[in-house]
Amino acid sequence: MKKAELLAPAGNMEALIAAVQAGCDAVYLGLNSFSARAFADNFSREELVEAVRYCHIRGVKVYVTMNTILYEPEIEAAKNQIQFLYDHDVDALLIQDFGLFHYVRTCFPDFEVHCSTQMHIHNMSGIEYMKTQGVKRVVLARESPIELVEKACKSGMDIEVFAYGAICISYSGQCQFSVVTKQRSANRGMCAQCCRMKYYKEDGTEFEEGEYILSPKDLNVIDQLPKLLAAGVSSLKIEGRMKRPEYVWLITKTFREAIDAYYRNESYHVTKKRQEELKLMFNRGFSEGHLFHDDVSKRMSQYRPNHQGIVIGEVVDFYKGKVKVKLTKPLYQHDGLRILSEPEDIGLTAVKIYDQKNLLVNSANPGQIVTLECKEGRPKKGQKLHKTTDTRLLDEVQHHIEEYRRLVDITVSYEAKIGQPLRLVVSDGEHTVVQESSINLEQAKNAPLSKEKIEAGLAKTGAFAYRITKFMGEIENIFLPVSVINETRRLALEKLDDLRAVQHVRKGIQEYYYHTDNIFDRNYKYIIQTKKPREFDCENYLNVVENDTVTPAIHESQEGTTTLVNTVLSQAGDFNNILVDCIGGMTLNVVNSYAIAYLLSIPGIKGVILSGEMSDFQIEKTLDAFEQRYGFKAPVYKLIYGKRTLMHIKDRFSKEQNLKFMSDLHGNRYEISYNASEVSILESSAFKTGNPFCMGSYLILDDETINIKSILEDK
């Protein structure tokens, strides 16, 4: 049985080292550009080279995230970065953008590509299509159920699933909330976390579940690992590139223990102590998510959107900037604390802890009443005190990271003969190096070097990541300085480092090519999306109807092949069908000339609706680049009118069955739409713009719209 990979996050070099020392099989990280965690520390190119070498020597793979959509002016820089990653032996790329995907698969066919969760692969059709495109691995959308995982693992595709960490309420890659309302694109790594903000019913009252109606709990499926591993997942992914090294170490260590126990046919249960430690590192409450069918009450953290820590006590009294609390768990100096309160929580740090005798102490135990300085807010009796940072735990984990060394087992053979150099043969089972000393060995005049002493000298591997498990050697009656042993050992291990650091023999960049047999003979002026079939007072239009000629963004059951005619396509799984006069839809997030070219190369796609995130300037640059590169005008459409879908959500997010609208703190009112198991949140008012560059225009009309001319004249 092939052992599942444990994949850990690395937002910086410190987190990467923590992940490796905790036992991960692979890490994923981003450079300073084109990463879906734009606000993580991320890696410079110099740090990337160091990281790859560090990981490869220790048997750990490195995957680099280039999982954002790319605007046209960024393409050349992205190409350069791909070449750099390719040349420096990165194991795989995680990609969202179809244009970048097309370029990499064409020019670097031996560079392993993983479809990012942002590419929105969430059904068997999507998986089967990506198999035809040479994809090695698909990271399933985080909303995928265990039943799909089981099917997907039998497809021949490597399947990666999220097992722990923050999740989105919107389907992966399908959230426009941040870019529309905050001008920060979630598809470009700059999510403003609109799902973590307060929302209210249409009448301004609070939801029964709480004000944070869109805020999910964190995912934690460690208790369900046997089911995932039995299904045959290739990789279990921990979310957390924005988290501190201690978080990365503890979560990785816990999952390492659980995975290893499974393959030893042993049961594994997270201890009460470890559960508490996990909560202290970060938690919004835990859920098994859509993966294991938690209902809305179990999935959502609607009363608090932030880190909750653990309850350690209760407020007894508050007077003149000091709060008294009775502890139920230990408290240490410099612990981070939070008192749950309204309208806002009260944050404080245990800089000074006073006992009941008003003496300063470094710590306090359960049952004690202590006094803490509280400069902001007015805590009330009975309110809960939460610990959000535990200094002792952080120190303990940091000690583990510093003290533990992940070592590779090697064997050493040696020959120490008179008149010849000291000869070492070092092997890790895959690589073998030979190193000879710089001098020939002399016969000993007094005390010859013993076998025990030479092996003791060779065993001192120092900072190298090796542990010698076996010695084999021949030794004569020789004199051998310790310095010679040290130098020869060092040179041998450096050679082994160099061999282990390079894991791939690259074929080199291939010439870019583009080919399409498509004939673009359908030049509709307008594509008009409606809920029901309509007739319009304009010429040369295509009316696409929801549930008929618009494929749903969420369609888990899509399998096999059907024929789609005059259809707006919403997701990669649609490409696995027979397509006739179809249009690539806005949810495909097309924003550059390479992405347009890729979609138009798929037989049956006759046009592409550009992403609603694009400005006119970006559209102009993109279309100019397309025509210059391919020699013809791209048949593309721009959204000029309609309410954009801010979120596509699987299943309900509220207990209210007939919720039609919700509002935010600024009074913006968002429509809620239902389509089978899909829930969509629409922007507050219709988007209106002109179209000076595209071949045609795209409109989304509601039932009240009488004619198009009034809309077009009113723009």
Buried (B, 14 or more C-beta within 10 A) or exposed (E): EEEBBBBBBBBBBBBBBBBBBBBBBBBBBBBBBBBBBBEBBBBEEEBBBBBBBBBBBBBBBBBBBBBBBBBBEBBEEBBEBBBBBBEBBBBBBBBBBBBBBBBBBBBBEEBBBBBBBBBBBBBBBBBBBBBEBEBBBBBBBBBBBBEBBBBBBEBEBBBBBBBBBBBBBBBBBBBBBBBBBBEBBBBBBBBBBBBBBBBBBBEEEEBEBBBBBBBBBBBBBBBBBEBBBEBBBBBBBBBBBBBBBBBBBBBBBBBBBBBBBBEEEEEBEBEEEBBBBBBBBBBBBBBBBBBBEBEBEBBBBBEBBBBBBBBBBBBBBBEEEBBBBBBBBBBBBBBBBBBBBEEEBBBBBBEEBBEEEEEEBEBBEEEBBBBBBBEEBEBEEEBBBBBBBBBBBBEEBBEBBEEBEBBBEBBBBBBBBEEBBBBBBBBBEEBBBEBBBEEEBEEBEEEBBEEEBBBEBBEEBEEBBBEBEEBEBEBBEBBBEEEBBBBBBBBBBEBBBEBBBEBEEEEEBEEEEBEBEBEBEBEBEBBBBBBEEBEBEEEEBBBBBBEBBBBBBBBBEBBEEEEBEBBBBBBBBBBBBEBBBBBBBBBBBBBBBBBBBBBBBBEBBBBBBBBBBBEBEBBBBBBEBBEEEBEEEBBBBBBBBBBBBBBBBBBBBBBBEEBEBBBBEEEEEBBBBEBEBBBBBBBBEBBEBEBEBBBBBBBBBEEEBEEBEEBBEEE
